[in-house]
Amino acid sequence: MRSAIAEGQHDFTTLTDREVEVLLLLASGEQNKRLARRLGIAERTVRAHTANIVRKLDLRSRFEAAIVSHVYAEDIRSLCSAGGRVAA
């Protein structure tokens, strides 16, 4: 069985700025409702961003996305700052 987390082949450049924000916040373990409040968006929008993240990074779940976010947080932030994006 493959492990997308262990493979470390994640193309974070495919994510929008808002998806990057959501991805970085997923590592906190907070529920979508709290993330939505924190970002000033609807909970449904957080779920949509999360689904896009899971699909774009070829992950299986929100939980995997949270782990990837935690493990690769520095890479995500440095990639975003290098590309002129604002990282959370």
N, C-alpha and C positions, 0 to 999 in steps of 0.2 A: 504494500500500500504506500502510495506516495505521500509525502508531507510537504505541502506548499510552503509551510513556514520554514522547514529545514532547508529546502531547496534554495531559498533566498533569491529567487528570480522574480522580483516584483517590479513592474514598470510603474512607478509612482507618477511619472510624467503624464500618464493617461487620465489622471484624476483632475477634476476642476478644483479651483481654490477652495470652494465650500466643502467639497468632498474631502480634501486634505484636512480642513479644520475638523470635520466630523471624525475622520479616521484618527487624528491625534487625540481627540477627546474620548474615543471609544476605550482607550487604555485605562481611563479612570474607573470604568466599570459602572458608571451611572446609567440609570434607565433612560430610555429615549425621551420621556417626558421632561426630565431634568436637563438633558442635553438641549432639548428644544427651547426651554426657558433661557438657558445660558446663551444660546445663539440668537434668540429673538425670532425664532421661526416655529412653524407648526410641527407637532410630533409626527404627523404624517410625512412631512418633508424630511425629517431626520430618517424615518424608515426608508424613504425613497433613496436618499443619499447612501444609506447603509447598504441597500440592495445593489446600487450601482458600484459601490466599492467592492463588495463581495464578487460581483460579476467581473469587473475590470481587472481585479487582481487574481482571478481564478481561485477563489477561496470557497469554502463550503458553508461558512456560517459567520454570523456577527461575532461569535466567540473567537473564531480564527482571526478575524479582522482585528479584534482587540489585542490579541497576542502579537500579531504582526506589527501593529502600532507600537506596542510596548518594546518589542525587540529592535525594531528599526526606526525608532523615534528620531534619533540623531541624524540618520541618513535622510529621512523625510524632511526634517527641518533644514538641513544643509542644502538639499536639492532645491527646496522651495526658495530659500534665500538667494541661492545662486541664480535661479531663474527669474528673480524679481518678484516672486510671489510672497505674500504675507503668510507666515506660519503662525499657528496658534501657540 
